């Protein structure tokens, strides 16, 4: 359970933090 939570946090926060560094419009376009 702890490992799955850690993996979820890593794969959830890293792209969000990278998208925050980019242009929000480009980030939304990349996600969608």
C-alpha positions in Angstrom: 0.0 0.0 0.0 2.8 2.4 0.9 4.6 1.7 -2.3 1.5 2.3 -4.5 0.9 5.6 -2.6 4.5 6.7 -3.2 4.3 5.8 -6.9 1.1 7.7 -7.2 2.5 10.7 -5.6 5.6 10.7 -7.7 3.8 10.2 -11.0 1.1 12.7 -9.9 3.3 15.5 -8.6 6.1 15.4 -11.1 4.0 16.0 -14.3 1.9 18.6 -12.4 5.1 20.4 -11.3 6.6 20.2 -14.8 3.3 21.5 -16.3 3.3 24.4 -13.8 6.7 25.4 -15.1 5.4 25.4 -18.7 2.8 27.6 -20.3 -0.6 26.7 -18.8 -2.2 26.6 -22.2 0.5 24.3 -23.6 0.1 22.1 -20.4 -3.7 21.8 -20.9 -3.2 21.1 -24.6 -0.6 18.4 -23.7 -2.9 16.8 -21.2 -6.0 16.9 -23.4 
